[in-house]
Amino acid sequence: NNLNPGTAYNLTLVDADGDFRSPDPSISATTKCSCSPDSEVTGRPSDFSIYQQLGFIQFQFTDNSLCESGFSVTRSDTTEEFVMDVSAYGTSFASDYYFTASSACGAQISPGNNLQDDLAKSDLIVGHSYMYCVRAFADNYYMMDTSGSSSNTKATSSGEACARHQVLWEAALKGRVTTTKEAGTLPIGHVRVTWRMYKEKGTPELASGEVITDEGGRFQIVITSAHESLTNTHEHLLHLSFYKETQTTNGTVTHQFLCNDGQDNCSDSGADIYLKHLSFDEQVQIYDNTSIPFRGMVNVAGSRCGVRGVEVCIVDSHGKGAPYGTVVSAANGNTEDVESTKFCATTDNNGEYVITPIIGTTVDYATLMYYNHSFSVRGRESNFWEIPMVISSNRIYDRMNFEDTTTGELIVDIFGGGCKIPMGKAEVVMSIKGCDNSLWERRLFQYAPRQAYSVPAQEIELYVNNLFDTRTPDERPLEFIMDNFFYPGDTPLILTKDMREVIVEDSQLEAAEEVEQGTLTDLEGEGKGAEASEEEQKETIALTNKAASTTHNVLFQYNGILKMSTTILAPETSMEVGKCGPIIDESWLDARKINSFHVMNSGDLLSYMVRLDYDILPAYDDLGIGGRTCDIVDESTKVVVLSQIGVDDNEGFDAWLEKQPQPIKTLLELCSSPPCLFPVQHDTASDTGALLGNAHVKFTLVTGRPKIAGDHIKTVLIQVLGDDNNKHTSGIFVEGLYDKGPGDSFAVPTHEPLLILRDPPGGLSYASYNNMKTTIRAKAEDHNVVADVDIGMKITSKVEADVDTCVGLGAAICKSLIDATVTKDLLNLGLASGYTYKESEQHSHTYTTSWSYQTSEDPFIAGAMSDVFVVPNFNVMFQEVTNVFWSNDVCDGETLDRISFSLDNPRNAPAVAFYTRWHVQNEKLPELKESYEYFNGRSKAIRESLNGSNDLSDCTCCSDNDQQCIETFDCLCDESHVQKVEEKSNFLLQGIVGWNRTLEISNEALTDESKESIVDWFQVKKYDRPYEGDAEGHPLASLSPTDLLEDARCIGCFSLQGTVVVDPVMCPPIDDSLPPEDNVDITFVKSEIKRQYDADKDVEIEITRIVVQKAKCVSHPGNTVVYTAVVLPVSMVRGEPDLMETKRIQFSGGGGLYELHLDRGYFDESALSHGFHVQVSGGVRRHLNEADEASETEVGVKASGVGIFADLSAAISLETSHEWIDGTEDSGGETSVAVVLGDANVGDEFVVDMFVDKRYGTVIFETIGGQSKCPHEDGTLAIQDPSIEFASFPPQNVMYNEDIVFQMKLANVGVRASGFRVSTNQALNTDGLAIEFNGGPLIDAIKYDTIEVNQEIIATFTISRGPLLYRYKPLDFQLYGVCSRKIEVTSVDLWNVMDENTGERYLQFLQPCPRVEWAGAIRRQHGFLVNTKTTVPDKVLVTVHNPNFSERSFAENLVTTPNCTDCRLEDVKMYYRELGAIQWKTALTDTGEKLDFANPSVADETPYGYASLHWGVGGLKDAYYEVMVTSQCDDPGTPDDFNSISTNVLMGVIDMTPPKQFGSALPLSEYILIGEPIVITFTEPIHCEKPYTFDLNVKVDGVEQTFSRDWNLLIVCEDRRLEFTIDPTFVDATQLLGKTFSVVVGTDYDVPVDMRGELTDKNGNVLKPNIEFSKEFANLDLSDATATFTLTIGAECSESTTDAMLNLIKSRLRNELNYAVDPDRISVSSASCINGNSITATAFITPPSQNRRRELSLTTPEHNSLLAFYIIRDSVRAQYNDNDGNTYAPVFGGLKIKPGQNDVRRLDKEDQIQRERENESPRMYYEEKEPKSSLYSDSTTNMHSFTKEIQTKDKGGIQESTLEVAESVVKDKTKCYTQNIEDLKRAMIAEHDEVKRIMIAERNESTQLRYIVTFLIGMIAGGAFVANRQR
């Protein structure tokens, strides 16, 4: 232990006795240098670590040597583990480090720059790892004994301690953030600078970090990174971004930064810097360009309305000051200064602006630019006084308010129409656009039509709130005008005038005043211009126009209701309606949907004058005051005219039009298509062109032809374009003749039918006759007379006949026949015809033609109705002329249809008619009968007129040569004319007889029992008619092939062939002139066949079984006959059924056709070639010749003629024969007759027999049976037979809003199930009934697919009322089969009411009681209000509207109205009741009558349905009332709600009692603590809606500024309480202590009228007089006072983090005191988390005297609690950050100053003296023995829980038990001394009356209890002083 370390010693061995000593030196050894107890002996350093910093690699290690003199470090690139001696390969890069340790071992050595590797010099590679080794060395010691080694030396250094180090990329950047150079380059601290490192732009991030600037704005970024992308030589990108927030009371301000020497905004984009490895000298300058909010408002002077769009600028003049004053505007100076710096903003819609000046800016003055307006600082409501001011982030710049002092003159015109009619007295309401009316509004009465007003130079909105007619003594309200123009709906008509730009000059106002006071007043007389001449009116209008164009003018021009009147300037030919005038009343016109009625002649000129004007002011019949109108209308008004009196589209018009002259044509077509559009014309001044009135439109039309349909009234529609209320329909009754034009003709048969072609039954059936040949031979049997009756062939030959032959009725026709020339136009009526003509003898002519015909295939007239009659007739042309005329006898239009024709008309001609039975029955016969009745009646009337027994008033006696008149009117008025009319009548009668005879002939053939069946279809007629010829000639040949025929005949029969010997007479010789003719007797042949058969077969057969098929002579002459015969079976002979006997056809429907062809084999000459003689009937004589005049010969007839030829005296006959044409003839084809049978409907079936017409040889069809539909055909059963019955009938009384419901039984009583359709005739539904069938609309027919036979279906038919009427004509309900046409319809009429007098039936809905609606002011205000401001408080004007005024007034709807069958109204009364009452009472007028708007003696309903009455309310008490108006009708047995209709219930109030103060202002004490609320209680709830409209001013002695509702007063207005206090949070309260202040509540009469407020109750009654009182702020010893306040900060929070946040807030508050105040004086409590994003806490600052831990080192006096609050407030508001650097916005409030104990005692004594002075009872005060600073706050905190607990224990009111409950709660919660509780209770009871009154005012129990608890807690916790004020 005593050896020196690191020393070499020689050891000599000596034995213990000293006898032995080793050689010298015998042993050599060295002591170790290491401090370690282990085997290491050299003292190698330990804990070797390497770090890199600012371009140097530095080291740190622990000294572990006892011998060292210093240390040496080497660096080597070789880092392999196996290299033991690094120093042998290492590099020494620094001098040895000599180090003297203070202790022998264990020293931590950090050489720093004394031993470091300088990277700038070493040039080491970034990212490369190097091995560093450190060792200790000694100058005087051996640190390692190496004598045993090969070197045999002793080392002087220790072993090495090595470590690796990777070279890091390293650089540094220095920077500074300041304000801009212009703002003084002030440092900006606390800026967060975030950096990110990149190899280059666009590459991934390599490293990142952030730093915060210090107070000097400086920052440094040091970057070290081992990222592999970083290199020694490359410049790498460093991106910087900057962020800072500053909290203000106006929100958070985010700072803005500039880079690149202030050129670039890098707030969002940041800045890029490029750095190299080992760059440490780079620097960057950043400028903070942040602007701090500089807020304020620009108001309209004298109001609280903000001005939008004002450019507000604050100016930094850079030391030049404010050259033009504090506020500069364009109106008072030049604002341009290029050397100044401006920061500007524009005010928003509320007039608010926010300027953002840069921090450091000096504000020297402000400029305001707005339409050349003038501005000033807004007095006491502005903080813009401390000029100049420097913008700092530690201050709030708000309430920098200005006001616009500019005004302008506004002229308001209120006129009626362009005539400038004064409208009376108007209540005009003005407001500023965009500003709430409560902030600025003027309500003024304007009596003159023009009035000038001085208003702010802003956008002014105006409307008329009320209008009164000053022409009436009582100034009646013009409710109709208000409701329809000035105040439509719920919002008024608002006009806006922009007053901002142009200011009215005085010279312009003079013009306005001249108008106002001049001639306009002359227009106030009755009638238009009653007291002003035309020239004066022109001058007035021109003057007003001039004034309006040069000033700010607003025009309310009520154009009134446009009215149009139409007048026909009566032409000379106009006809009057005579005595019908009273009948043609309004109802008569309405029924015809016209407005006027005029009777005119065809071709009359109609000049229309349409006048237009506006109804401006109403007339008052009771006052004798007329209405006022204006006939100057909008020049853009146009009138549409649609004329329907000239042109018509009916037949004959074009021909009629062509006869008219061109001017008339033009007027006829005028306004027809398209309608005319006429602009309105005015009278104009000749010099100026000004409109003078007389708005009109004038035009001329011409009447055309009469109207023959309907009511014969044509119309002219005149309407103001786009105005449905102004249209006029002129009804023009045009008298005259209406000619439908030529084309009609009578067909009068001259002969019986030449041919009848019949149609078979079946919808698809028809019969066709092809290539038939008809020959007609006409011959005269005597005297060489051939009077060829032309039957349409127009072929005659000149005959030897005298015209005398033609006499009597048919003379004219006869002459035309005799004189006709021969033509060859045979049967040219559409038939396929050809003809031949020959004269076979001298007196006969024969005509032959061939033809084809096919009967109709129309299924709807199948069968007999399609039979065709080929009838010769005489075609007489006629015209139907209608005479339309007005009858004053019946007061209606009448028509007289006249048939005009002449038997001598050259257009008359013979013809052949091919008419169907249907056409004869439905067209020709009715036509003839109607005409016959006319002429027959006419002839009788004329004859009676001639005899004097009848006055033929409508007979116009025509002149002899006026043929058209004669033919039209039949009024020649002499005997010869009567004969002409009678001749026409007889002519028509003969036509009727002829067609009836034609029908008889057709029916005779059908009923002829001897008619022959056609072949019996499958056999020869009855076997008694031998048939000669081969099989091809058999009648069945056309129906089936021969083999089938033979097969059919051979069933049960056999053939026989042979010869028989006959008498030679049967086979006579051949005559050269004639063909051979066999006269074989078939009976003889049959007997011979029987004889031969019997002999041969030895069997006797019946001769009737033999049928001879062929029997022919072998030669001529001769006696041998060859025969072929058939022997029939016995069954056929005996009449048993057999195929061969079938003679009836049956076929079914479904679309198939059955075609049967009959060829000539069956129709022999007797059938088709019979002689058909058509002869003239006998009985008429003719004179044969002059020589034989005396003798007459009776002419016989062979066949009857018909029609007019029945009386011809010539015996002329027509013989007609129809022949078959053989195919071999040169005729174009063989004759065939085909019958096609078929029907389209599945299920149809027909049974038909077919016969041959003996007379005509055509086919007769007789339907025997079957079933059919679509249509049902005669002779068959009906498949579809619809039936309808009523299942239930609707009631007679059906409500107007309900449906008439019919339940119908629908059935099919046909023979088979079938489909049906249901429909109604919509053409009759002209008034809009809505029809439903089984729940769906019935527009088109609805189909039932199937109704079974005899199935009955119940169906519901629903009818809903149309839009207008309540009574309708019946509807027909139809049921019919599903066919392609609507046929065979069964229908019933639907109705529910029958007129008991007339028996007429209707569909009727009960008309509801007439509706009534609120109108006028009571509607606009949604009620009524009677208060102390009401001009006439004893009555309320009530106006109602009749929405159906265009139909009837209320009075016209009364049930007592004469001749009104549907009037139900009894009265329209108003009812009222007090709110909460049940019973309604009838309102009375101010004269005591019932308020009945339907009573014409009380109410006067205007033409537009408005009625007004005054409700007398003088005797009603103050209360809220409900009112309604009800129309009551009679009861037809319907529900009550149908018999009356009421308006909605409106609420109104009568309140004539203004509010008053209740008691004294609280607290009663004369002294008030700063921050303590003052409470004023009222006798009723007051108007508390914000913004407050009352004035509340507090004036403090010695303080210049007045505290008001707009400045530093905290006001709470609730119900009956008004509470206020001065807010000491932002006011220097030290200036208020001990000073007297006065309070004025109500109206501030020291400000302009427009700015004055009013304190009113809920109903607008004004508090009068003002409430005024004075008190004094207590002069407190602040050194002994406690300050309490609330602090709210924005921060995320929860209930669990509240405690932590409280600690943080408390810590920060203490830090902000900056050692000026003892931190222990601050406490924080009562924290709560609000919405998770803000924390509110209550803080306390105790007085300095209570601080018991004050440090003795403080040498200056400590601040009182109030000043301490101000220090905290200013410091925290400037900047407040949490530990994470997040910034919150602190909000201070609720500052209160709690006095110390000495002040409490002093103030209590003064309070007692004051009360004694006022003779009040003594009060008990509680003196706290040991005041505790936290008691007051704790008690306040627990107040809510106290109240809640009291509520659970006692629900009563103010009772002593309640006080006991409160006492127990307080005692339990506060643990207070309670010896004075009894005193407190006595004090409470002593003031019970006052407290009770307060409690009664508060009806809510919880509020009552809160008062009690507040009182007791205050007394106990805060002492008597606090309790006195909380009471």
Salt bridges, closest charged atoms under 4 A:
GLU81 OE2 - ARG164 NH2 2.48
ASP117 OD2 - ARG75 NH1 2.55
GLU205 OE1 - ARG196 NE 3.38
GLU210 OE1 - ARG192 NE 3.79
GLU215 OE2 - HIS190 NE2 2.78
ASP261 OD1 - LYS181 NZ 3.72
ASP272 OD2 - LYS201 NZ 3.42
ASP272 OD1 - HIS239 ND1 2.64
ASP288 OD2 - HIS255 ND1 2.69
ASP316 OD1 - HIS318 ND1 3.78
GLU339 OE1 - LYS320 NZ 2.25
GLU381 OE1 - ARG378 NE 2.95
GLU386 OE1 - ARG395 NH2 3.04
GLU403 OE1 - ARG378 NH1 3.01
ASP404 OD2 - HIS373 ND1 2.68
ASP413 OD2 - ARG450 NH2 2.33
GLU427 OE2 - ARG443 NH1 3.58
GLU441 OE1 - ARG443 NE 2.98
GLU459 OE1 - ARG308 NH2 3.38
GLU459 OE2 - LYS433 NZ 4.00
GLU459 OE1 - ARG500 NH1 3.62
ASP469 OD2 - ARG471 NH2 2.97
ASP474 OD2 - ARG476 NE 3.42
GLU475 OE1 - LYS425 NZ 2.86
GLU479 OE1 - ARG1420 NH1 3.65
ASP483 OD1 - ARG1419 NH2 3.30
ASP483 OD1 - ARG1420 NH1 3.13
ASP498 OD2 - ARG500 NH2 2.74
GLU526 OE1 - ARG471 NH1 3.46
GLU534 OE2 - LYS538 NZ 3.52
GLU535 OE2 - LYS538 NZ 3.68
ASP622 OD2 - ARG476 NH2 2.82
ASP631 OD1 - LYS528 NZ 3.32
ASP648 OD1 - ARG705 NH2 2.85
GLU658 OE1 - LYS665 NZ 3.55
ASP711 OD1 - LYS707 NZ 3.93
GLU752 OE2 - ARG997 NE 3.33
GLU752 OE1 - ARG1255 NH2 2.25
GLU781 OE2 - LYS1198 NZ 3.65
ASP782 OD2 - HIS783 NE2 3.09
GLU839 OE2 - HIS845 ND1 3.79
ASP858 OD2 - ARG1381 NH2 3.19
ASP867 OD2 - ARG917 NH2 3.44
ASP889 OD1 - LYS579 NZ 3.95
GLU927 OE1 - LYS924 NZ 3.03
ASP954 OD2 - ARG898 NH2 3.69
ASP954 OD2 - ARG938 NH1 3.55
GLU975 OE2 - ARG943 NH2 3.06
GLU982 OE2 - ARG943 NE 3.20
GLU1000 OE1 - ARG997 NH1 3.43
GLU1004 OE2 - ARG997 NH1 2.93
ASP1078 OD2 - LYS1112 NZ 3.70
ASP1078 OD1 - HIS1116 NE2 2.73
GLU1088 OE1 - ARG1091 NH2 2.70
ASP1094 OD2 - LYS1090 NZ 3.01
GLU1100 OE2 - LYS1090 NZ 3.64
GLU1102 OE2 - ARG1134 NH2 3.98
GLU1155 OE2 - HIS1157 NE2 2.76
ASP1164 OD2 - ARG1025 NH2 3.70
GLU1192 OE1 - ARG1181 NE 3.13
GLU1194 OE1 - ARG1181 NH1 1.94
GLU1215 OE1 - ARG777 NH1 3.40
GLU1215 OE2 - LYS779 NZ 3.54
GLU1215 OE2 - HIS1173 ND1 2.89
ASP1222 OD2 - ARG1160 NH2 2.99
ASP1249 OD1 - ARG1144 NE 2.54
ASP1253 OD2 - ARG758 NH1 2.78
GLU1262 OE1 - LYS1011 NZ 3.87
ASP1345 OD1 - LYS1343 NZ 3.92
ASP1389 OD2 - ARG1401 NH2 3.57
GLU1413 OE2 - ARG1411 NH1 3.20
GLU1413 OE1 - HIS1441 ND1 3.53
ASP1462 OD1 - ARG1448 NH2 2.84
ASP1467 OD2 - LYS1469 NZ 3.83
GLU1474 OE1 - LYS1517 NZ 3.45
ASP1486 OD2 - LYS1435 NZ 3.64
GLU1522 OE1 - ARG1473 NE 2.80
ASP1530 OD1 - ARG1464 NE 3.10
GLU1572 OE2 - ARG1925 NE 3.30
GLU1585 OE1 - HIS1583 ND1 2.96
GLU1585 OE2 - LYS1658 NZ 3.65
ASP1591 OD1 - ARG1605 NH2 3.87
ASP1606 OD2 - ARG304 NE 2.94
ASP1606 OD2 - ARG1605 NE 3.97
GLU1619 OE1 - ARG1617 NH2 3.35
GLU1654 OE1 - LYS1429 NZ 3.07
ASP1720 OD1 - ARG1710 NH1 3.78
ASP1720 OD2 - ARG1749 NH1 2.86
GLU1758 OE2 - ARG1721 NH1 3.19
GLU1758 OE1 - ARG1750 NH1 2.16
ASP1770 OD1 - ARG1769 NE 3.10
ASP1799 OD1 - ARG1802 NH2 3.03
GLU1806 OE2 - ARG1802 NH1 3.55
GLU1823 OE2 - ARG1801 NE 3.47
GLU1845 OE2 - LYS1849 NZ 3.26
GLU1845 OE1 - LYS1869 NZ 3.93
GLU1863 OE1 - LYS1881 NZ 3.95
GLU1878 OE1 - LYS1881 NZ 3.85
ASP1879 OD1 - ARG1882 NH2 1.97
GLU1887 OE2 - ARG1819 NH1 2.25
GLU1887 OE1 - ARG1927 NE 3.12
GLU1890 OE2 - ARG1927 NH1 3.25
